Amino acid sequence: MSYKKANDVLPHSLLRAVQQYIDGEYIYIPRKADNKLPWGARTETRKTRQARNREILDKHLAGCSAAELADQYFLSTKSIYKILNVGKNS
């Protein structure tokens, strides 16, 4: 998300109307429902995390303990158990 100057993007009359409610502060304008994208849709993060989680599940099935996986992936054991539970159910 990037910031835009209201002076550059809003008509002067609309800017003055907004200033009546919030003057000189930040305001977040959410996307329209039609334009919303699911988390990770613009980057490879979702795919990377899914691959990592699959790798964690495979290693656990091969005999690695949750504590070993937590140390190896720099996660808490609770996070490892969550990943394992989701992986076993899918």
RORO-851318 format. One line per field, with one value per residue (C-alpha): residue number from 1; residue in three letters; chain; x, y, z. Coordinates in steps of 0.05 Angstrom, whole numbers. Example, Ala and Ser with C-alpha at 12.3 -4.5 7.8 and 13.67 -1.06 7.14 Angstrom:
BEGIN
pos: (1 | 2)
code: (ALA | SER)
unit: (A | A)
east: (246 | 273)
north: (-90 | -21)
up: (156 | 143)
END
This chain:
BEGIN
pos: (1 | 2 | 3 | 4 | 5 | 6 | 7 | 8 | 9 | 10 | 11 | 12 | 13 | 14 | 15 | 16 | 17 | 18 | 19 | 20 | 21 | 22 | 23 | 24 | 25 | 26 | 27 | 28 | 29 | 30 | 31 | 32 | 33 | 34 | 35 | 36 | 37 | 38 | 39 | 40 | 41 | 42 | 43 | 44 | 45 | 46 | 47 | 48 | 49 | 50 | 51 | 52 | 53 | 54 | 55 | 56 | 57 | 58 | 59 | 60 | 61 | 62 | 63 | 64 | 65 | 66 | 67 | 68 | 69 | 70 | 71 | 72 | 73 | 74 | 75 | 76 | 77 | 78 | 79 | 80 | 81 | 82 | 83 | 84 | 85 | 86 | 87 | 88 | 89 | 90)
code: (MET | SER | TYR | LYS | LYS | ALA | ASN | ASP | VAL | LEU | PRO | HIS | SER | LEU | LEU | ARG | ALA | VAL | GLN | GLN | TYR | ILE | ASP | GLY | GLU | TYR | ILE | TYR | ILE | PRO | ARG | LYS | ALA | ASP | ASN | LYS | LEU | PRO | TRP | GLY | ALA | ARG | THR | GLU | THR | ARG | LYS | THR | ARG | GLN | ALA | ARG | ASN | ARG | GLU | ILE | LEU | ASP | LYS | HIS | LEU | ALA | GLY | CYS | SER | ALA | ALA | GLU | LEU | ALA | ASP | GLN | TYR | PHE | LEU | SER | THR | LYS | SER | ILE | TYR | LYS | ILE | LEU | ASN | VAL | GLY | LYS | ASN | SER)
unit: (A | A | A | A | A | A | A | A | A | A | A | A | A | A | A | A | A | A | A | A | A | A | A | A | A | A | A | A | A | A | A | A | A | A | A | A | A | A | A | A | A | A | A | A | A | A | A | A | A | A | A | A | A | A | A | A | A | A | A | A | A | A | A | A | A | A | A | A | A | A | A | A | A | A | A | A | A | A | A | A | A | A | A | A | A | A | A | A | A | A)
east: (0 | 27 | 6 | -21 | -29 | -102 | -87 | -63 | -121 | -184 | -225 | -217 | -290 | -285 | -220 | -252 | -311 | -264 | -224 | -288 | -284 | -210 | -160 | -86 | -89 | -82 | -143 | -147 | -195 | -211 | -216 | -283 | -307 | -301 | -227 | -204 | -153 | -140 | -79 | -15 | -45 | 6 | 68 | 97 | 90 | 29 | 63 | 128 | 91 | 51 | 115 | 148 | 88 | 86 | 160 | 148 | 92 | 135 | 193 | 146 | 119 | 191 | 203 | 225 | 195 | 157 | 213 | 265 | 222 | 211 | 286 | 299 | 246 | 252 | 180 | 147 | 126 | 55 | 62 | 89 | 30 | -18 | 17 | 15 | -59 | -77 | -33 | -63 | -134 | -121)
north: (0 | 68 | 137 | 188 | 263 | 280 | 346 | 306 | 256 | 287 | 344 | 407 | 406 | 334 | 347 | 405 | 361 | 307 | 359 | 376 | 306 | 292 | 349 | 335 | 262 | 196 | 160 | 91 | 82 | 8 | -24 | -36 | -108 | -123 | -105 | -144 | -198 | -257 | -255 | -271 | -262 | -210 | -245 | -315 | -315 | -360 | -412 | -408 | -419 | -477 | -510 | -500 | -528 | -589 | -599 | -595 | -647 | -694 | -689 | -702 | -764 | -786 | -784 | -713 | -688 | -623 | -594 | -611 | -579 | -517 | -508 | -522 | -473 | -421 | -430 | -447 | -518 | -492 | -466 | -532 | -569 | -522 | -535 | -610 | -609 | -570 | -614 | -679 | -653 | -633)
up: (0 | -17 | 6 | -41 | -28 | -24 | -59 | -119 | -125 | -97 | -125 | -82 | -60 | -36 | 0 | 38 | 57 | 84 | 122 | 161 | 192 | 195 | 186 | 177 | 199 | 163 | 137 | 106 | 48 | 38 | -29 | -61 | -48 | -123 | -123 | -61 | -72 | -27 | 18 | -20 | -89 | -111 | -86 | -81 | -5 | -5 | -50 | -10 | 56 | 28 | 3 | 71 | 107 | 61 | 75 | 150 | 145 | 103 | 152 | 210 | 175 | 164 | 239 | 258 | 323 | 329 | 372 | 319 | 265 | 308 | 315 | 242 | 216 | 271 | 292 | 359 | 372 | 376 | 304 | 282 | 312 | 277 | 210 | 223 | 240 | 178 | 134 | 161 | 148 | 76)
END
